[in-house]
Amino acid sequence: MTRRLDPLAWLDVHAAGREEMGLRRRLTPRSPTGSLLDLASNDYLGLSRHPEVIDGGIRALRTWGAGSTGSRLVTGTTELHETLEDELAAFAGTESALVFSSGYTANLAAVTALSSPDCLIVSDAANHASLIDACRLTRSRVEVVPHNDLIATERVLAGRTQAQALVITESINSIDGSRAPVRELHRISRAHGAVLVVDEAHGLGVCGLGGRGLCAAAGLAGLDDIIITATLSKALGSQGGVVLAPGRVVEHLIDTARTMIFDTGLAPACAGSALAALRVLRDDPGLSLAVVRAASELASAAGVAPPPSAIVPVVIGEPGPAVEAARRCAELGLRVGCFRPPSVPTGTSRLRLTARADLTPAELEHAQTTLRAVLADRSLDIASVLAG
């Protein structure tokens, strides 16, 4: 009798290799009453549990039901979705907005629908996976340039032969919290007839006046050659994504973007929560200042430079010590993010701390004390890395 070969045996080999390199990932369910102080989530303004945000979701759930029931073009667009889009556009300073089921699908829509075989895409090397995947799905020529490298961006655009061009970046980098030179990127893009696409996933609610984003702060929001994408799942504490753009761009996405045409629309409860969160932010512009202040205090305790955002990266180096540092933080009551390859380049495994606007003085003090203790632990050999 012939022994059957296991067609998935290669999975075990790959899993063993990841285990050896400290790169295995495991889901860790959290309870609704967990005791750890959270510095790992993207709930930058602490709105996911805000009473008005929760009530907004409940009202939408009772009014519209649990699901949107179809794609946006069939039954998945409610009056609530249109209200959310109108208020998002008004807040961000753009002509129109189009809501998607996630920030990932919003990025896929914007990049794929605005490109073609006769298009050059200039993509920042540190862009989020959703932007990278979007570029891969296009039939365009894609040139990846070093992070925030204006000279490389201009050089690639200057040699372009394609009829169209897109320059793609994140306003705030999702890994290291750095700020993109969006004003300069726009100047270069406009000089070469390119459209600038800026992902404000980590900028909306945190950067600019009242949290309107880095593009608004730079005076770029609403221009006819800039496209802004964002997520509703970070500062706004809900779920979903949005493209903020000129009206004719939104119309084009409705006609052609596959994640608009074929994906089920954003659930009403998420739309209702996002709308309520947006109104809380609009009425309390101090929230964006509070989260940046908290990030600065966390950075000081970790011995790293203060960030221009809510993200505080603490680069450790190898995956093992980074995982161990995160584990020891948890033992002391502090949940922090731990990023390893392929999320970050080899040799730059790190703790990723995310500040929140609603951290109390006592919580900040606890976080600072914990970080100082763990990062000074000689057995982890982290202090020397930070000093270098």
C-alpha positions as CSV (number, residue, x, y, z in Angstrom):
1,M,0.0,0.0,0.0
2,T,1.4,3.4,-1.1
3,R,2.0,5.8,1.8
4,R,0.2,9.1,1.2
5,L,2.5,12.1,1.1
6,D,1.5,15.0,3.3
7,P,1.1,18.0,0.9
8,L,1.3,20.4,3.8
9,A,4.4,19.0,5.5
10,W,6.3,22.1,4.5
11,L,4.2,24.1,7.0
12,D,5.8,22.2,9.9
13,V,9.2,22.9,8.6
14,H,8.5,26.6,8.3
15,A,6.9,26.7,11.7
16,A,9.9,25.1,13.3
17,G,12.2,27.6,11.6
18,R,10.1,30.6,12.9
19,E,10.1,29.0,16.3
20,E,13.9,28.8,16.3
21,M,14.2,32.5,15.2
22,G,11.8,33.7,17.9
23,L,9.2,34.6,15.2
24,R,6.2,32.4,16.1
25,R,3.1,34.4,16.7
26,R,0.2,33.3,18.9
27,L,-3.2,34.8,19.5
28,T,-3.7,36.1,23.0
29,P,-7.3,36.7,23.9
30,R,-7.9,39.6,26.3
31,S,-10.8,39.7,28.8
32,P,-13.1,42.6,29.2
33,T,-11.8,43.2,32.7
34,G,-8.1,42.6,32.2
35,S,-5.8,44.0,34.8
36,L,-3.0,45.1,32.4
37,L,-2.5,48.8,31.6
38,D,-2.8,48.9,27.8
39,L,0.0,50.6,25.9
40,A,-0.3,48.2,22.9
41,S,-3.6,49.1,21.3
42,N,-4.2,51.8,18.7
43,D,-7.0,53.3,20.8
44,Y,-5.1,56.6,20.9
45,L,-7.8,58.8,22.3
46,G,-9.4,56.2,24.5
47,L,-12.7,56.5,22.7
48,S,-13.4,52.8,22.1
49,R,-15.1,52.6,25.5
50,H,-16.3,56.2,25.7
51,P,-20.0,56.2,26.7
52,E,-21.1,58.4,23.8
53,V,-19.2,56.2,21.3
54,I,-20.8,53.0,22.7
55,D,-24.2,54.6,22.7
56,G,-23.7,55.7,19.0
57,G,-23.1,52.1,18.1
58,I,-26.0,50.8,20.1
59,R,-28.4,53.3,18.5
60,A,-27.2,52.3,15.0
61,L,-27.5,48.6,15.9
62,R,-31.1,49.1,17.0
63,T,-32.0,51.3,14.0
64,W,-30.3,49.4,11.2
65,G,-29.6,45.9,12.5
66,A,-26.4,43.9,13.0
67,G,-25.1,44.0,9.4
68,S,-25.2,46.3,6.4
69,T,-26.8,43.4,4.5
70,G,-24.9,44.0,1.2
71,S,-22.3,45.8,-0.7
72,R,-22.4,49.6,-0.7
73,L,-23.9,49.7,-4.2
74,V,-26.7,47.3,-3.4
75,T,-28.1,47.6,0.2
76,G,-25.0,48.4,2.2
77,T,-25.3,52.2,2.2
78,T,-27.6,53.7,4.8
79,E,-28.4,57.3,5.7
80,L,-26.0,56.8,8.6
81,H,-23.1,56.0,6.2
82,E,-23.8,59.2,4.2
83,T,-23.9,61.3,7.4
84,L,-20.6,59.8,8.5
85,E,-19.0,60.5,5.1
86,D,-20.2,64.1,5.1
87,E,-18.9,64.8,8.6
88,L,-15.6,63.1,8.0
89,A,-15.0,65.2,4.9
90,A,-16.0,68.4,6.7
91,F,-13.7,67.5,9.6
92,A,-10.7,66.6,7.4
93,G,-11.2,69.6,5.0
94,T,-11.9,67.6,1.9
95,E,-14.6,67.8,-0.7
96,S,-15.9,64.2,-0.3
97,A,-15.4,61.0,1.6
98,L,-16.1,57.3,1.0
99,V,-16.3,54.8,3.8
100,F,-15.1,51.2,3.5
101,S,-15.2,48.1,5.7
102,S,-11.6,48.7,6.9
103,G,-8.6,50.9,6.4
104,Y,-7.0,48.0,4.5
105,T,-9.8,47.9,1.9
106,A,-9.7,51.7,1.7
107,N,-6.1,51.7,0.7
108,L,-6.6,48.8,-1.8
109,A,-9.4,50.9,-3.4
110,A,-7.5,54.2,-3.6
111,V,-4.3,52.7,-5.1
112,T,-5.7,50.1,-7.5
113,A,-8.5,52.3,-8.8
114,L,-6.3,55.3,-9.5
115,S,-3.5,53.3,-11.3
116,S,-3.2,51.6,-14.6
117,P,-0.6,49.8,-16.8
118,D,0.5,53.3,-17.9
119,C,1.2,54.5,-14.3
120,L,4.3,54.9,-12.2
121,I,3.9,54.4,-8.5
122,V,6.5,55.7,-6.1
123,S,6.1,53.9,-2.8
124,D,7.9,54.7,0.5
125,A,9.9,51.6,1.7
126,A,8.3,51.8,5.2
127,N,4.7,51.9,3.9
128,H,2.1,49.7,5.6
129,A,1.4,46.2,4.3
130,S,-2.0,47.4,2.9
131,L,-0.3,49.9,0.7
132,I,2.3,47.4,-0.4
133,D,-0.4,44.9,-1.3
134,A,-2.3,47.5,-3.2
135,C,0.8,48.3,-5.3
136,R,1.2,44.6,-6.0
137,L,-2.4,44.3,-7.2
138,T,-1.9,47.1,-9.8
139,R,-0.4,46.5,-13.2
140,S,1.7,49.6,-12.8
141,R,5.5,50.0,-12.6
142,V,6.3,50.3,-8.8
143,E,9.4,52.0,-7.6
144,V,10.2,51.7,-3.9
145,V,12.2,54.6,-2.4
146,P,14.0,54.8,1.0
147,H,11.8,56.1,3.9
148,N,11.1,59.8,3.6
149,D,13.7,60.2,0.9
150,L,12.8,63.3,-1.1
151,I,15.8,63.2,-3.4
152,A,15.0,59.6,-4.5
153,T,11.4,60.4,-5.0
154,E,12.2,63.3,-7.2
155,R,14.8,61.3,-9.2
156,V,12.3,58.5,-9.9
157,L,9.6,61.0,-11.0
158,A,12.0,62.9,-13.2
159,G,12.7,59.8,-15.2
160,R,9.1,58.8,-15.6
161,T,7.7,57.9,-19.0
162,Q,4.2,56.8,-17.9
163,A,1.1,59.0,-18.4
164,Q,0.1,58.8,-14.7
165,A,2.0,58.8,-11.5
166,L,1.2,58.2,-7.8
167,V,3.4,59.0,-4.8
168,I,2.4,57.0,-1.8
169,T,3.3,57.5,1.9
170,E,2.0,57.3,5.5
171,S,1.6,60.6,7.2
172,I,2.8,59.0,10.5
173,N,4.7,55.8,10.1
174,S,2.9,52.9,11.7
175,I,6.1,51.3,13.1
176,D,8.4,54.2,14.3
177,G,5.9,57.0,14.6
178,S,8.0,59.3,12.4
179,R,6.3,62.1,10.4
180,A,6.4,62.3,6.6
181,P,7.5,65.5,4.9
182,V,4.1,65.8,3.2
183,R,4.4,69.4,2.2
184,E,7.7,68.7,0.4
185,L,6.4,65.5,-1.1
186,H,3.4,67.4,-2.5
187,R,5.6,70.0,-4.0
188,I,7.7,67.4,-5.8
189,S,4.6,65.4,-6.8
190,R,2.9,68.5,-8.3
191,A,6.0,69.6,-10.1
192,H,6.0,66.2,-11.9
193,G,2.3,65.9,-12.5
194,A,1.8,63.2,-9.9
195,V,-0.9,62.6,-7.4
196,L,0.1,62.3,-3.7
197,V,-1.7,59.5,-1.7
198,V,-1.3,59.9,2.1
199,D,-2.4,57.3,4.6
200,E,-3.5,59.2,7.7
201,A,-4.3,56.0,9.7
202,H,-2.0,57.2,12.6
203,G,-2.4,60.9,11.9
204,L,-6.1,61.4,12.1
205,G,-7.2,62.3,15.6
206,V,-3.6,62.9,16.7
207,C,-1.8,65.4,14.4
208,G,-2.8,68.9,13.4
209,L,-5.3,71.3,14.8
210,G,-7.9,69.3,16.8
211,G,-6.6,66.1,15.3
212,R,-7.5,66.9,11.7
213,G,-4.4,65.1,10.4
214,L,-1.0,66.0,9.1
215,C,-2.3,66.9,5.7
216,A,-4.6,69.5,7.1
217,A,-1.8,70.9,9.3
218,A,0.3,71.3,6.2
219,G,-2.5,73.1,4.3
220,L,-2.9,70.2,1.8
221,A,-6.3,68.9,2.6
222,G,-8.8,69.6,-0.1
223,L,-6.3,70.1,-2.9
224,D,-7.2,68.5,-6.2
225,D,-4.0,66.4,-6.5
226,I,-4.0,64.8,-3.0
227,I,-5.8,61.7,-1.8
228,I,-6.1,61.0,1.9
229,T,-6.9,57.6,3.3
230,A,-7.5,56.8,7.0
231,T,-8.9,54.2,9.3
232,L,-11.8,54.5,11.8
233,S,-10.3,51.9,14.1
234,K,-7.5,53.8,15.7
235,A,-8.1,57.3,17.1
236,L,-11.9,57.0,16.5
237,G,-12.0,53.7,18.4
238,S,-14.4,51.9,16.0
239,Q,-13.8,50.0,12.8
240,G,-13.7,50.8,9.1
241,G,-11.8,52.9,6.6
242,V,-12.3,56.1,4.5
243,V,-10.9,57.7,1.4
244,L,-11.0,61.5,1.7
245,A,-10.7,63.1,-1.8
246,P,-12.1,65.4,-4.4
247,G,-15.7,64.5,-5.5
248,R,-14.6,63.1,-8.9
249,V,-12.2,60.7,-7.2
250,V,-14.9,59.4,-5.0
251,E,-17.2,59.0,-8.0
252,H,-14.4,57.0,-9.8
253,L,-14.0,54.7,-6.8
254,I,-17.7,54.0,-6.6
255,D,-17.6,53.0,-10.3
256,T,-14.4,51.0,-10.3
257,A,-12.9,50.1,-6.9
258,R,-13.3,46.4,-6.3
259,T,-13.4,46.7,-2.5
260,M,-16.3,49.1,-2.9
261,I,-18.2,47.1,-5.5
262,F,-17.7,43.5,-4.1
263,D,-17.2,43.9,-0.4
264,T,-20.0,44.1,2.2
265,G,-20.5,47.6,3.5
266,L,-19.3,48.7,6.9
267,A,-21.6,47.4,9.7
268,P,-24.0,50.1,10.9
269,A,-22.9,49.8,14.6
270,C,-19.3,50.6,13.5
271,A,-20.5,53.5,11.5
272,G,-22.5,54.8,14.4
273,S,-19.6,54.5,16.8
274,A,-17.2,56.2,14.4
275,L,-19.6,59.1,13.9
276,A,-20.1,59.5,17.7
277,A,-16.3,59.4,18.2
278,L,-15.7,62.0,15.5
279,R,-18.2,64.3,17.2
280,V,-16.4,63.8,20.6
281,L,-13.1,64.6,19.0
282,R,-14.6,67.7,17.2
283,D,-16.0,69.0,20.5
284,D,-12.8,68.3,22.5
285,P,-9.8,69.3,20.4
286,G,-7.6,69.0,23.4
287,L,-7.6,65.2,23.0
288,S,-5.0,65.2,20.3
289,L,-2.7,67.4,22.4
290,A,-3.2,65.1,25.4
291,V,-2.1,62.0,23.6
292,V,1.1,63.6,22.2
293,R,2.0,64.8,25.7
294,A,1.5,61.3,27.1
295,A,3.7,59.9,24.3
296,S,6.4,62.3,25.2
297,E,6.4,61.2,28.9
298,L,6.5,57.6,27.9
299,A,9.4,58.3,25.6
300,S,11.3,60.0,28.4
301,A,10.9,57.0,30.7
302,A,12.1,54.7,27.9
303,G,15.1,56.8,27.1
304,V,14.2,57.5,23.5
305,A,13.4,60.7,21.6
306,P,9.9,62.2,22.0
307,P,7.8,61.3,19.0
308,P,5.5,63.6,16.9
309,S,2.7,61.1,17.3
310,A,1.2,58.6,19.7
311,I,3.7,55.9,18.8
312,V,6.8,55.4,20.9
313,P,9.3,52.8,19.4
314,V,11.9,51.3,21.6
315,V,14.3,49.4,19.4
316,I,16.0,46.4,21.1
317,G,17.5,44.5,18.2
318,E,16.9,40.7,18.3
319,P,13.5,39.1,18.6
320,G,14.3,37.1,21.8
321,P,15.2,40.0,24.1
322,A,12.2,42.0,22.7
323,V,9.8,39.2,23.4
324,E,11.3,38.8,26.9
325,A,11.0,42.6,27.6
326,A,7.4,42.6,26.6
327,R,6.7,39.5,28.8
328,R,8.4,41.2,31.8
329,C,6.3,44.4,31.2
330,A,3.2,42.2,31.3
331,E,4.3,40.6,34.6
332,L,4.5,44.1,36.0
333,G,1.0,45.0,34.8
334,L,1.9,46.7,31.5
335,R,0.8,45.5,28.1
336,V,3.1,46.7,25.3
337,G,3.4,45.9,21.6
338,C,6.3,43.7,20.4
339,F,7.2,44.0,16.7
340,R,9.5,41.5,15.1
341,P,10.4,40.7,11.4
342,P,8.7,40.7,9.0
343,S,6.8,43.6,10.6
344,V,10.2,45.4,11.0
345,P,13.6,45.0,9.4
346,T,15.9,42.3,10.7
347,G,17.9,43.5,13.7
348,T,15.3,46.1,14.7
349,S,12.8,44.1,16.8
350,R,11.3,46.5,19.2
351,L,8.7,47.4,21.8
352,R,6.0,49.6,20.3
353,L,4.3,51.7,23.0
354,T,1.2,53.6,22.1
355,A,0.0,56.5,24.2
356,R,-3.6,57.3,25.0
357,A,-5.2,60.6,25.7
358,D,-7.1,59.2,28.7
359,L,-4.2,57.9,30.7
360,T,-4.4,59.1,34.3
361,P,-1.4,60.5,36.1
362,A,-1.3,57.3,38.2
363,E,-1.3,55.2,35.1
364,L,1.4,57.2,33.5
365,E,3.6,56.9,36.6
366,H,3.0,53.1,36.7
367,A,4.0,52.9,33.0
368,Q,7.1,55.0,33.4
369,T,8.3,53.0,36.5
370,T,7.7,49.7,34.7
371,L,9.6,50.8,31.6
372,R,12.6,52.1,33.5
373,A,12.8,48.8,35.5
374,V,12.5,46.5,32.5
375,L,14.8,48.5,30.2
376,A,17.5,48.8,32.8
377,D,17.5,45.0,33.5
378,R,21.1,43.9,32.7
379,S,20.0,40.4,32.0
380,L,18.2,41.6,28.9
381,D,21.2,43.6,27.6
382,I,18.8,46.3,26.5
383,A,20.4,49.3,28.2
384,S,23.5,49.1,26.0
385,V,21.5,48.9,22.9
386,L,19.5,52.0,23.8
387,A,22.6,53.9,24.8
388,G,24.2,53.1,21.4
